[in-house]
Amino acid sequence: MRPKGFAAFVALVALLIGAVPVFAQSLADIAKKEEERRKKIPEPAKVYTNKDLTAAPATSAATPASSTPAASAPAASADAAKAKEQDAKDKGPAKDQAYWAGKMKALRDELARNETYAEALQTRLNSLQTDFVNRDDPAQRSVIERDRQKVAAELGRLKQSITNAKKAITDLEEEARRAGVPPGWLR
């Protein structure tokens, strides 16, 4: 009974191995099917962005009607001129390439200065640590320890400043991206 089961098993395996090449597809067939599938996919719907939207019309408070329309026309134009002047003051400086480049340069310069200063403080801290370990006199050790604590506190403050400067740079890049500023302006 055992040889028959084994022979049946071998026959089944041979049959399956022979059938595998029949079901295999070539790479060209798969590429053709994928191309057909992609042609059948409909075009994506229109995506609206802020650039596609028009600015909302400015709403102004209704002016009371006067008996003479000629008298209200100059007053309305004067109000419009004042509103335009106020808008110009509110906008602040023009945000052109010089503005963005200058702001980014100032942030990067501050970051570089703080990183250099942090490296110098770290070197000073290491030196004080070595001095502290090598001294036997308790009076000298206490002076060195006090200096070491000052330097460590300043280094901690400076590292926080570096973190804040990196965040400010990231925030400025994000603000520029939202404002539609070309990336080359920030270099």
ABEGO torsion letter per residue (X at the ends): XAAAAAAAAAAAAAAAAAAAAAABBBAAAAAAAAAAAAAABBBBBBBBBAAABBBBBBBBBBBBBBABAAAAAAAAAAAAAAAAAAAAAAAEBBBBAAAAAAAAAAAAAAAAAAAAAAAAAAAAAAAAAAAAAABABAAAAAAAAAAAAAAAAAAAAAAAAAAAAAAAAAAAAAAAAAAGBBAAAAX
